[in-house]
């Protein structure tokens, strides 16, 4: 009996992972720590292009409203990330959404080889901003349904909160607190290195 249950669990895990990208599960501090650029803004345009190797890339233009790290309010950031549709060609990175013009986003980004910017933790680093229809408060949502997670040791984690709704003000306070803690740790390390 226990062998059958183990076999069923393994088959379900294999089926689930075939339709998901596996990434390290990150909390807000972990996302912030691994990001070079953390910006909030509106997607102005998304255009597909082919890179030198013939891979489809989406070129995004984002008008920055605010920044926790990197960009400046009012700045137009332009960058590419993997995936999109170009003519008859399409490329999909499971767990990495392609934004649409007009969407308002909070992005946690890092620089990759070839000039790409990739959201940290794939969909973990892409949050849509909108007004809650009932409370009228600004909130973020993100969908993690195409991701499976592991911990720091690589052990699989049980999926939870596949679609999240996060209050904007609460998240910004948490991120500011995490940034201050990271800056303090950095200052302490710099002081001890002298």
VOBA-1610 file (N, C-alpha, C; in pm, whole numbers, padded with zeros to 5 digits, always signed):
BEGIN
Unk+00083-00119+00000Unk+00000+00000+00000Unk+00087+00126+00000Unk+00192+00130+00084Unk+00275+00249+00091Unk+00353+00269-00038Unk+00389+00159-00107Unk+00456+00172-00238Unk+00364+00236-00340Unk+00235+00199-00339Unk+00140+00258-00434Unk+00123+00407-00408Unk+00115+00445-00282Unk+00100+00586-00250Unk+00225+00662-00294Unk+00343+00606-00267Unk+00468+00669-00309Unk+00473+00684-00461Unk+00431+00580-00533Unk+00431+00586-00680Unk+00336+00694-00730Unk+00219+00704-00670Unk+00122+00805-00711Unk+00178+00945-00683Unk+00237+00965-00567Unk+00295+01095-00533Unk+00406+01130-00632Unk+00492+01035-00665Unk+00599+01061-00761Unk+00544+01095-00898Unk+00441+01023-00944Unk+00381+01053-01073Unk+00319+01192-01075Unk+00250+01227-00967Unk+00191+01361-00959Unk+00300+01468-00960Unk+00409+01444-00889Unk+00519+01541-00886Unk+00581+01557-01025Unk+00599+01444-01095Unk+00654+01452-01230Unk+00561+01526-01325Unk+00431+01498-01315Unk+00334+01566-01400Unk+00333+01715-01372Unk+00333+01751-01242Unk+00331+01893-01205Unk+00458+01963-01252Unk+00573+01899-01237Unk+00697+01966-01275Unk+00712+01976-01426Unk+00642+01896-01502Unk+00650+01905-01648Unk+00586+02034-01698Unk+00502+02094-01618Unk+00432+02217-01656Unk+00470+02334-01567Unk+00588+02326-01506Unk+00630+02432-01415Unk+00782+02447-01420Unk+00827+02568-01396Unk+00970+02591-01377Unk+00997+02580-01228Unk+01109+02519-01194Unk+01145+02502-01053Unk+01243+02612-01014Unk+01208+02683-00908Unk+01289+02794-00861Unk+01298+02792-00709Unk+01397+02863-00658Unk+01412+02882-00515Unk+01299+02971-00466Unk+01228+02929-00361Unk+01120+03010-00304Unk+01184+03126-00228Unk+01145+03248-00262Unk+01204+03367-00202Unk+01099+03447-00128Unk+01138+03497-00011Unk+01052+03592+00059Unk+01086+03731+00005Unk+01020+03835+00058Unk+01042+03970+00005Unk+01186+04013+00022Unk+01246+03982+00137Unk+01386+04020+00159Unk+01478+03948+00061Unk+01448+03822+00031Unk+01528+03747-00065Unk+01516+03803-00205Unk+01396+03843-00245Unk+01378+03906-00376Unk+01457+04036-00385Unk+01447+04116-00281Unk+01515+04245-00277Unk+01667+04226-00281Unk+01716+04133-00203Unk+01860+04109-00195Unk+01919+04067-00330Unk+01845+03992-00409Unk+01896+03940-00536Unk+01869+04035-00654Unk+01804+04147-00628Unk+01765+04240-00736Unk+01864+04354-00751Unk+01893+04388-00875Unk+01971+04509-00904Unk+01879+04628-00923Unk+01756+04599-00964Unk+01661+04703-00998Unk+01524+04662-00944Unk+01462+04750-00864Unk+01327+04725-00813Unk+01247+04850-00844Unk+01157+04839-00942Unk+01084+04956-00990Unk+00936+04925-01004Unk+00859+05033-00992Unk+00714+05027-01008Unk+00680+05120-01123Unk+00596+05075-01215Unk+00560+05162-01326Unk+00459+05099-01420Unk+00436+05170-01531Unk+00337+05128-01631Unk+00411+05084-01757Unk+00368+04969-01811Unk+00425+04920-01936Unk+00374+05008-02050Unk+00466+05072-02119Unk+00433+05160-02231Unk+00420+05079-02359Unk+00514+04986-02379Unk+00509+04904-02501Unk+00581+04772-02478Unk+00541+04674-02558Unk+00607+04543-02560Unk+00619+04505-02708Unk+00741+04484-02753Unk+00762+04442-02892Unk+00851+04319-02893Unk+00824+04230-02984Unk+00905+04108-02995Unk+01019+04132-03093Unk+01130+04064-03066Unk+01246+04073-03153Unk+01321+03941-03145Unk+01408+03919-03241Unk+01494+03802-03239Unk+01634+03845-03196Unk+01697+03765-03110Unk+01835+03797-03073Unk+01929+03736-03177Unk+02058+03749-03157Unk+02158+03702-03254Unk+02152+03551-03275Unk+02102+03477-03176Unk+02090+03332-03188Unk+01953+03288-03241Unk+01868+03384-03278Unk+01737+03351-03332Unk+01632+03321-03227Unk+01659+03356-03102Unk+01561+03334-02994Unk+01470+03456-02983Unk+01345+03431-02951Unk+01247+03539-02938Unk+01265+03605-02802Unk+01268+03737-02804Unk+01278+03819-02684Unk+01166+03923-02688Unk+01118+03960-02571Unk+01020+04069-02561Unk+01094+04192-02512Unk+01084+04299-02589Unk+01146+04427-02552Unk+01038+04511-02484Unk+01061+04544-02358Unk+00964+04618-02278Unk+01010+04761-02257Unk+00916+04853-02261Unk+00941+04991-02221Unk+00850+05016-02101Unk+00908+05059-01990Unk+00836+05079-01866Unk+00860+05222-01818Unk+00751+05297-01797Unk+00761+05432-01741Unk+00761+05416-01589Unk+00869+05453-01525Unk+00887+05434-01382Unk+00808+05537-01302Unk+00725+05486-01208Unk+00652+05572-01115Unk+00731+05590-00987Unk+00798+05484-00946Unk+00875+05486-00822Unk+00978+05376-00823Unk+01077+05390-00737Unk+01185+05294-00735Unk+01232+05267-00593Unk+01255+05141-00562Unk+01317+05104-00436Unk+01467+05082-00456Unk+01506+05052-00578Unk+01647+05030-00610Unk+01666+05051-00760Unk+01756+05141-00795Unk+01791+05156-00936Unk+01727+05275-01004Unk+01613+05257-01067Unk+01552+05359-01153Unk+01509+05486-01082Unk+01468+05584-01163Unk+01419+05712-01113Unk+01277+05736-01163Unk+01195+05799-01081Unk+01058+05832-01121Unk+01061+05916-01248Unk+00975+05881-01343Unk+00966+05951-01470Unk+01054+05892-01579Unk+01152+05813-01540Unk+01245+05751-01635Unk+01172+05647-01721Unk+01214+05636-01847Unk+01164+05530-01934Unk+01271+05423-01941Unk+01245+05308-01879Unk+01338+05196-01882Unk+01303+05106-02000Unk+01403+05066-02075Unk+01383+04972-02184Unk+01476+04853-02162Unk+01420+04734-02170Unk+01498+04613-02149Unk+01427+04496-02216Unk+01499+04386-02230Unk+01443+04266-02291Unk+01444+04152-02191Unk+01344+04063-02207Unk+01351+03937-02136Unk+01300+03826-02226Unk+01335+03701-02193Unk+01306+03588-02283Unk+01157+03566-02305Unk+01124+03522-02426Unk+00988+03483-02458Unk+00913+03585-02539Unk+00803+03540-02597Unk+00718+03626-02677Unk+00685+03562-02810Unk+00620+03639-02896Unk+00581+03593-03031Unk+00638+03689-03133Unk+00702+03632-03234Unk+00761+03710-03341Unk+00724+03641-03472Unk+00631+03700-03548Unk+00584+03636-03671Unk+00526+03500-03639Unk+00576+03396-03705Unk+00530+03259-03681Unk+00604+03192-03567Unk+00701+03260-03510Unk+00781+03201-03403Unk+00728+03242-03267Unk+00737+03152-03173Unk+00700+03182-03036Unk+00795+03113-02941Unk+00821+03177-02831Unk+00905+03118-02728Unk+00839+03143-02595Unk+00830+03039-02515Unk+00765+03046-02385Unk+00862+03002-02277Unk+00877+03082-02176Unk+00950+03042-02057Unk+00843+03019-01951Unk+00823+02894-01915Unk+00718+02860-01819Unk+00750+02929-01687Unk+00652+03001-01635Unk+00670+03072-01509Unk+00716+03216-01526Unk+00727+03263-01650Unk+00768+03400-01676Unk+00662+03468-01761Unk+00578+03551-01699Unk+00473+03616-01777Unk+00531+03723-01871Unk+00465+03744-01984Unk+00499+03853-02074Unk+00399+03965-02048Unk+00445+04078-01997Unk+00354+04189-01967Unk+00288+04244-02093Unk+00178+04313-02073Unk+00105+04377-02183Unk+00109+04528-02164Unk+00106+04602-02274Unk+00102+04748-02262Unk-00016+04791-02173Unk+00011+04890-02090Unk-00091+04941-01999Unk-00088+04878-01861Unk-00028+04762-01847Unk-00021+04700-01715Unk+00068+04782-01623Unk+00028+04788-01498Unk+00109+04853-01396Unk+00174+04744-01313Unk+00307+04753-01299Unk+00384+04645-01240Unk+00481+04693-01134Unk+00515+04603-01043Unk+00630+04615-00956Unk+00722+04502-00998Unk+00845+04537-01040Unk+00938+04438-01093Unk+01065+04432-01008Unk+01108+04310-00979Unk+01236+04283-00914Unk+01324+04224-01024Unk+01424+04299-01070Unk+01501+04258-01188Unk+01649+04242-01158Unk+01711+04151-01231Unk+01857+04136-01229Unk+01906+04130-01373Unk+02030+04167-01393Unk+02089+04167-01526Unk+02143+04027-01556Unk+02118+03983-01679Unk+02165+03853-01725Unk+02259+03873-01843Unk+02324+03767-01884Unk+02412+03771-02001Unk+02332+03813-02124Unk+02397+03876-02218Unk+02331+03916-02342Unk+02242+04037-02327Unk+02256+04111-02218Unk+02178+04233-02200Unk+02034+04212-02155Unk+01999+04089-02122Unk+01862+04063-02076Unk+01846+04108-01931Unk+01724+04143-01897Unk+01685+04165-01757Unk+01582+04058-01727Unk+01605+03986-01620Unk+01517+03876-01585Unk+01456+03903-01448Unk+01325+03884-01433Unk+01266+03897-01300Unk+01326+03793-01205Unk+01364+03837-01088Unk+01420+03747-00987Unk+01312+03646-00949Unk+01348+03518-00953Unk+01252+03415-00917Unk+01140+03398-01017Unk+01164+03440-01143Unk+01063+03436-01250Unk+00937+03511-01204Unk+00821+03446-01202Unk+00695+03516-01170Unk+00693+03571-01027Unk+00782+03523-00940Unk+00788+03579-00804Unk+00824+03727-00808Unk+00900+03768-00911Unk+00946+03905-00922Unk+00863+03993-01012Unk+00741+03949-01046Unk+00651+04027-01133Unk+00516+04040-01063Unk+00486+04159-01015Unk+00360+04184-00945Unk+00279+04287-01021Unk+00152+04257-01047Unk+00062+04352-01114Unk-00002+04441-01010Unk-00006+04571-01040Unk-00066+04669-00950Unk-00201+04712-01007Unk-00301+04715-00921Unk-00433+04762-00963Unk-00514+04802-00841Unk-00628+04863-00864Unk-00717+04902-00754Unk-00812+04788-00722Unk-00825+04760-00596Unk-00923+04662-00551Unk-01060+04719-00581Unk-01148+04644-00649Unk-01279+04698-00688Unk-01370+04729-00568Unk-01344+04667-00455Unk-01431+04689-00339Unk-01372+04797-00247Unk-01246+04781-00208Unk-01185+04874-00113Unk-01126+04998-00180Unk-01102+04992-00311Unk-01040+05099-00390Unk-00893+05122-00351Unk-00836+05032-00270Unk-00695+05042-00234Unk-00610+04985-00347Unk-00487+05038-00358Unk-00393+04979-00451Unk-00342+04848-00394Unk-00346+04745-00477Unk-00299+04612-00437Unk-00211+04557-00548Unk-00133+04455-00512Unk-00055+04380-00609Unk-00111+04239-00615Unk-00104+04181-00732Unk-00136+04039-00746Unk-00024+03974-00827Unk-00005+03847-00803Unk+00089+03770-00884Unk+00041+03626-00887Unk+00069+03561-00998Unk+00031+03421-01014Unk+00157+03336-01016Unk+00161+03238-00927Unk+00277+03150-00917Unk+00242+03009-00964Unk+00133+02995-01037Unk+00083+02862-01074Unk+00175+02785-01168Unk+00264+02855-01239Unk+00355+02786-01330Unk+00492+02762-01268Unk+00499+02777-01136Unk+00625+02757-01066Unk+00613+02643-00966Unk+00719+02567-00951Unk+00732+02476-00837Unk+00855+02525-00761Unk+00855+02502-00631Unk+00955+02564-00545Unk+01042+02464-00473Unk+01166+02509-00447Unk+01259+02435-00362Unk+01310+02531-00256Unk+01363+02473-00146Unk+01424+02556-00042Unk+01573+02572-00071Unk+01646+02636+00020Unk+01789+02664+00001Unk+01872+02536-00020Unk+01825+02423+00034Unk+01897+02297+00019Unk+01852+02219-00105Unk+01756+02273-00179Unk+01707+02206-00299Unk+01593+02109-00275Unk+01542+02106-00152Unk+01431+02016-00121Unk+01301+02078-00172Unk+01215+01995-00235Unk+01088+02047-00287Unk+01000+02100-00174Unk+00927+02207-00206Unk+00833+02266-00112Unk+00691+02244-00164Unk+00598+02232-00072Unk+00458+02219-00109Unk+00410+02355-00158Unk+00344+02355-00271Unk+00294+02480-00329Unk+00182+02536-00242Unk+00185+02668-00224Unk+00077+02736-00155Unk+00065+02875-00213Unk-00048+02937-00194Unk-00070+03074-00241Unk-00032+03090-00389Unk-00091+03010-00475Unk-00057+03015-00616Unk-00102+03145-00681Unk-00204+03207-00627Unk-00245+03341-00671Unk-00249+03425-00545Unk-00171+03531-00545Unk-00161+03612-00425Unk-00217+03752-00446Unk-00277+03805-00342Unk-00322+03944-00337Unk-00248+04008-00221Unk-00175+04114-00250Unk-00089+04176-00150Unk-00122+04324-00141Unk-00147+04374-00021Unk-00175+04516-00003Unk-00048+04595-00030Unk-00059+04695-00115Unk+00057+04772-00162Unk+00132+04838-00047Unk+00062+04911+00038Unk+00129+04986+00145Unk+00202+04892+00241Unk+00140+04781+00271Unk+00203+04682+00360Unk+00330+04626+00296Unk+00323+04592+00168Unk+00441+04539+00099Unk+00553+04642+00093Unk+00520+04766+00059Unk+00623+04869+00051Unk+00691+04890+00187Unk+00615+04885+00296Unk+00675+04895+00431Unk+00769+04778+00456Unk+00725+04655+00419Unk+00810+04537+00438Unk+00939+04548+00356Unk+00928+04596+00233Unk+01046+04610+00148Unk+01140+04718+00200Unk+01086+04829+00247Unk+01171+04935+00303Unk+01244+04885+00428Unk+01176+04808+00511Unk+01237+04751+00630Unk+01348+04653+00590Unk+01322+04568+00491Unk+01423+04472+00445Unk+01544+04544+00385Unk+01519+04652+00310Unk+01629+04729+00250Unk+01715+04793+00359Unk+01651+04847+00464Unk+01726+04908+00574Unk+01810+04802+00646Unk+01753+04684+00669Unk+01828+04575+00735Unk+01946+04532+00649Unk+01926+04521+00518Unk+02035+04482+00428Unk+02145+04588+00428Unk+02107+04716+00428Unk+02205+04824+00430Unk+02284+04822+00561Unk+02215+04797+00671Unk+02281+04790+00801Unk+02381+04675+00806Unk+02341+04557+00756Unk+02432+04443+00752Unk+02554+04473+00665Unk+02530+04540+00550Unk+02640+04578+00462Unk+02736+04673+00529Unk+02683+04771+00604Unk+02767+04867+00675Unk+02848+04797+00784Unk+02785+04702+00854Unk+02857+04627+00957Unk+02969+04543+00896Unk+02943+04481+00781Unk+03046+04401+00714Unk+03160+04490+00666Unk+03128+04608+00613Unk+03231+04701+00569Unk+03316+04746+00687Unk+03253+04772+00800Unk+03325+04815+00921Unk+03415+04708+00975Unk+03372+04581+00970Unk+03454+04471+01023Unk+03568+04434+00927Unk+03556+04472+00798Unk+03660+04440+00700Unk+03778+04535+00712Unk+03758+04648+00782Unk+03867+04747+00793Unk+03963+04714+00900
//
